[in-house]
Amino acid sequence: MPAANPRLSVVLSPSAAAVVDELAVVTKQSKSAVVASLVDLAVPVFERVVVALRAAQQVEEGAKGEIAEGLDRAQRRLEVQLGLAMDDMEQGFRPLLQEAEKVERRRAAGKRSAAASGRPTPVPVTRGSGPPAKGAKGRKRRA
């Protein structure tokens, strides 16, 4: 047959267990009865704690929603501002880019005509990096 009241197993620290043992001896009750009466005395406090924690959860959830909405609004505004800035920058650089494209087209046209004429591409002249040959005189240094 099921018990009338719910049952609960509790693990106590050694010091708490010693106090419950002493209370049981002094009040001539079982340890279970002592713990049950202490919990019954604390129920109003537990109820207030539960109400406070639930209210805190609701505030936290509401705050999270408000923060998310605020971040979304800020992101939309930033995206608009960034788009405007990019448009301004593009308009400002447009004449410069058009000139650069003209120069690049002229350069490309010049390369094609030089290659088509059959002229060889000049080979760049470089200095050697080894030591001077025996008997060779180096450049005089200016003082």
Secondary structure, DSSP 8 states (H G I E B T S, - for coil): ---SS--------HHHHHHHHHHHHHHT--HHHHHHHHHHHHHHHHHHHHHHHHHHHHHHHHHHHHHHHHHHHHHHHHHHHHHHHHHHHHHHHHHHHHHHHHHHHHHHHHHHHHHHTT-----------S---TT--------
